[in-house]
Amino acid sequence: LKDERYYYIVDPAGPGIEVLASNSVAGSDKIYPSVFIIKNPKARIAAIALGHDGESHNIPNYQMLLRNAVRWVARK
C-alpha cells in the first residue's frame, strides 16, 4: 500500500491499544501504529491510519481490511 504516513502517538493515560500493524520512518527507530484496536471497556473501536490516497481504496486487501474492521466493530 503506497500511502502517506499518519502518526498515532499512544496516550499513556488513555485506555491502551492493541497494535495489529505498524510502520516506521527510514533512519528512525520509532515505530508507529497503523492499524490498531483501542481498548475501551464500553465500545469496540478499530483505528486505521491508512487509505488517505484514493487509490488505496481500489486495492482488494485494503478493502478486506475495511470490511473486517466494520464486521468486528459491529460484532458480526
MODELLER restraints for C-alpha pairs under 7 A, 6 or more apart:
rsr = mdl.restraints
at = mdl.atoms
rsr.add(forms.Gaussian(group=physical.xy_distance, feature=features.Distance(at['CA:1:A'], at['CA:56:A']), mean=6.56, stdev=0.5))
rsr.add(forms.Gaussian(group=physical.xy_distance, feature=features.Distance(at['CA:3:A'], at['CA:50:A']), mean=6.78, stdev=0.5))
rsr.add(forms.Gaussian(group=physical.xy_distance, feature=features.Distance(at['CA:3:A'], at['CA:51:A']), mean=6.64, stdev=0.5))
rsr.add(forms.Gaussian(group=physical.xy_distance, feature=features.Distance(at['CA:3:A'], at['CA:52:A']), mean=6.50, stdev=0.5))
rsr.add(forms.Gaussian(group=physical.xy_distance, feature=features.Distance(at['CA:3:A'], at['CA:53:A']), mean=5.84, stdev=0.5))
rsr.add(forms.Gaussian(group=physical.xy_distance, feature=features.Distance(at['CA:4:A'], at['CA:52:A']), mean=6.86, stdev=0.5))
rsr.add(forms.Gaussian(group=physical.xy_distance, feature=features.Distance(at['CA:6:A'], at['CA:49:A']), mean=6.00, stdev=0.5))
rsr.add(forms.Gaussian(group=physical.xy_distance, feature=features.Distance(at['CA:7:A'], at['CA:32:A']), mean=6.04, stdev=0.5))
rsr.add(forms.Gaussian(group=physical.xy_distance, feature=features.Distance(at['CA:8:A'], at['CA:32:A']), mean=6.35, stdev=0.5))
rsr.add(forms.Gaussian(group=physical.xy_distance, feature=features.Distance(at['CA:8:A'], at['CA:33:A']), mean=6.25, stdev=0.5))
rsr.add(forms.Gaussian(group=physical.xy_distance, feature=features.Distance(at['CA:15:A'], at['CA:38:A']), mean=6.95, stdev=0.5))
rsr.add(forms.Gaussian(group=physical.xy_distance, feature=features.Distance(at['CA:15:A'], at['CA:39:A']), mean=5.55, stdev=0.5))
rsr.add(forms.Gaussian(group=physical.xy_distance, feature=features.Distance(at['CA:15:A'], at['CA:40:A']), mean=6.08, stdev=0.5))
rsr.add(forms.Gaussian(group=physical.xy_distance, feature=features.Distance(at['CA:16:A'], at['CA:38:A']), mean=6.14, stdev=0.5))
rsr.add(forms.Gaussian(group=physical.xy_distance, feature=features.Distance(at['CA:16:A'], at['CA:39:A']), mean=5.55, stdev=0.5))
rsr.add(forms.Gaussian(group=physical.xy_distance, feature=features.Distance(at['CA:17:A'], at['CA:36:A']), mean=6.44, stdev=0.5))
rsr.add(forms.Gaussian(group=physical.xy_distance, feature=features.Distance(at['CA:17:A'], at['CA:37:A']), mean=5.42, stdev=0.5))
rsr.add(forms.Gaussian(group=physical.xy_distance, feature=features.Distance(at['CA:17:A'], at['CA:38:A']), mean=4.45, stdev=0.5))
rsr.add(forms.Gaussian(group=physical.xy_distance, feature=features.Distance(at['CA:17:A'], at['CA:39:A']), mean=5.40, stdev=0.5))
rsr.add(forms.Gaussian(group=physical.xy_distance, feature=features.Distance(at['CA:18:A'], at['CA:36:A']), mean=5.51, stdev=0.5))
rsr.add(forms.Gaussian(group=physical.xy_distance, feature=features.Distance(at['CA:18:A'], at['CA:37:A']), mean=5.11, stdev=0.5))
rsr.add(forms.Gaussian(group=physical.xy_distance, feature=features.Distance(at['CA:18:A'], at['CA:38:A']), mean=6.58, stdev=0.5))
rsr.add(forms.Gaussian(group=physical.xy_distance, feature=features.Distance(at['CA:19:A'], at['CA:33:A']), mean=5.97, stdev=0.5))
rsr.add(forms.Gaussian(group=physical.xy_distance, feature=features.Distance(at['CA:19:A'], at['CA:35:A']), mean=6.29, stdev=0.5))
rsr.add(forms.Gaussian(group=physical.xy_distance, feature=features.Distance(at['CA:19:A'], at['CA:36:A']), mean=4.37, stdev=0.5))
rsr.add(forms.Gaussian(group=physical.xy_distance, feature=features.Distance(at['CA:19:A'], at['CA:37:A']), mean=6.54, stdev=0.5))
rsr.add(forms.Gaussian(group=physical.xy_distance, feature=features.Distance(at['CA:20:A'], at['CA:35:A']), mean=5.34, stdev=0.5))
rsr.add(forms.Gaussian(group=physical.xy_distance, feature=features.Distance(at['CA:20:A'], at['CA:36:A']), mean=5.10, stdev=0.5))
rsr.add(forms.Gaussian(group=physical.xy_distance, feature=features.Distance(at['CA:21:A'], at['CA:33:A']), mean=6.14, stdev=0.5))
rsr.add(forms.Gaussian(group=physical.xy_distance, feature=features.Distance(at['CA:21:A'], at['CA:34:A']), mean=5.43, stdev=0.5))
rsr.add(forms.Gaussian(group=physical.xy_distance, feature=features.Distance(at['CA:21:A'], at['CA:35:A']), mean=4.93, stdev=0.5))
rsr.add(forms.Gaussian(group=physical.xy_distance, feature=features.Distance(at['CA:21:A'], at['CA:36:A']), mean=6.82, stdev=0.5))
rsr.add(forms.Gaussian(group=physical.xy_distance, feature=features.Distance(at['CA:22:A'], at['CA:31:A']), mean=6.52, stdev=0.5))
rsr.add(forms.Gaussian(group=physical.xy_distance, feature=features.Distance(at['CA:22:A'], at['CA:32:A']), mean=5.43, stdev=0.5))
rsr.add(forms.Gaussian(group=physical.xy_distance, feature=features.Distance(at['CA:22:A'], at['CA:33:A']), mean=4.22, stdev=0.5))
rsr.add(forms.Gaussian(group=physical.xy_distance, feature=features.Distance(at['CA:22:A'], at['CA:34:A']), mean=4.65, stdev=0.5))
rsr.add(forms.Gaussian(group=physical.xy_distance, feature=features.Distance(at['CA:22:A'], at['CA:35:A']), mean=6.63, stdev=0.5))
rsr.add(forms.Gaussian(group=physical.xy_distance, feature=features.Distance(at['CA:23:A'], at['CA:31:A']), mean=5.71, stdev=0.5))
rsr.add(forms.Gaussian(group=physical.xy_distance, feature=features.Distance(at['CA:23:A'], at['CA:32:A']), mean=5.35, stdev=0.5))
rsr.add(forms.Gaussian(group=physical.xy_distance, feature=features.Distance(at['CA:23:A'], at['CA:33:A']), mean=6.41, stdev=0.5))
rsr.add(forms.Gaussian(group=physical.xy_distance, feature=features.Distance(at['CA:23:A'], at['CA:34:A']), mean=6.34, stdev=0.5))
rsr.add(forms.Gaussian(group=physical.xy_distance, feature=features.Distance(at['CA:24:A'], at['CA:30:A']), mean=6.10, stdev=0.5))
rsr.add(forms.Gaussian(group=physical.xy_distance, feature=features.Distance(at['CA:24:A'], at['CA:31:A']), mean=4.73, stdev=0.5))
rsr.add(forms.Gaussian(group=physical.xy_distance, feature=features.Distance(at['CA:24:A'], at['CA:32:A']), mean=6.08, stdev=0.5))
rsr.add(forms.Gaussian(group=physical.xy_distance, feature=features.Distance(at['CA:34:A'], at['CA:48:A']), mean=5.97, stdev=0.5))
rsr.add(forms.Gaussian(group=physical.xy_distance, feature=features.Distance(at['CA:34:A'], at['CA:49:A']), mean=5.03, stdev=0.5))
rsr.add(forms.Gaussian(group=physical.xy_distance, feature=features.Distance(at['CA:34:A'], at['CA:50:A']), mean=6.68, stdev=0.5))
rsr.add(forms.Gaussian(group=physical.xy_distance, feature=features.Distance(at['CA:35:A'], at['CA:47:A']), mean=5.71, stdev=0.5))
rsr.add(forms.Gaussian(group=physical.xy_distance, feature=features.Distance(at['CA:35:A'], at['CA:48:A']), mean=4.60, stdev=0.5))
rsr.add(forms.Gaussian(group=physical.xy_distance, feature=features.Distance(at['CA:35:A'], at['CA:49:A']), mean=6.29, stdev=0.5))
rsr.add(forms.Gaussian(group=physical.xy_distance, feature=features.Distance(at['CA:36:A'], at['CA:46:A']), mean=6.01, stdev=0.5))
rsr.add(forms.Gaussian(group=physical.xy_distance, feature=features.Distance(at['CA:36:A'], at['CA:47:A']), mean=5.32, stdev=0.5))
rsr.add(forms.Gaussian(group=physical.xy_distance, feature=features.Distance(at['CA:36:A'], at['CA:48:A']), mean=6.70, stdev=0.5))
rsr.add(forms.Gaussian(group=physical.xy_distance, feature=features.Distance(at['CA:37:A'], at['CA:45:A']), mean=5.77, stdev=0.5))
rsr.add(forms.Gaussian(group=physical.xy_distance, feature=features.Distance(at['CA:37:A'], at['CA:46:A']), mean=4.62, stdev=0.5))
rsr.add(forms.Gaussian(group=physical.xy_distance, feature=features.Distance(at['CA:37:A'], at['CA:47:A']), mean=6.05, stdev=0.5))
rsr.add(forms.Gaussian(group=physical.xy_distance, feature=features.Distance(at['CA:38:A'], at['CA:45:A']), mean=5.39, stdev=0.5))
rsr.add(forms.Gaussian(group=physical.xy_distance, feature=features.Distance(at['CA:38:A'], at['CA:46:A']), mean=6.43, stdev=0.5))
rsr.add(forms.Gaussian(group=physical.xy_distance, feature=features.Distance(at['CA:44:A'], at['CA:73:A']), mean=5.21, stdev=0.5))
rsr.add(forms.Gaussian(group=physical.xy_distance, feature=features.Distance(at['CA:45:A'], at['CA:73:A']), mean=6.38, stdev=0.5))
rsr.add(forms.Gaussian(group=physical.xy_distance, feature=features.Distance(at['CA:46:A'], at['CA:69:A']), mean=6.27, stdev=0.5))
rsr.add(forms.Gaussian(group=physical.xy_distance, feature=features.Distance(at['CA:46:A'], at['CA:73:A']), mean=6.82, stdev=0.5))
rsr.add(forms.Gaussian(group=physical.xy_distance, feature=features.Distance(at['CA:51:A'], at['CA:57:A']), mean=6.60, stdev=0.5))
rsr.add(forms.Gaussian(group=physical.xy_distance, feature=features.Distance(at['CA:56:A'], at['CA:62:A']), mean=6.68, stdev=0.5))
rsr.add(forms.Gaussian(group=physical.xy_distance, feature=features.Distance(at['CA:57:A'], at['CA:63:A']), mean=6.25, stdev=0.5))
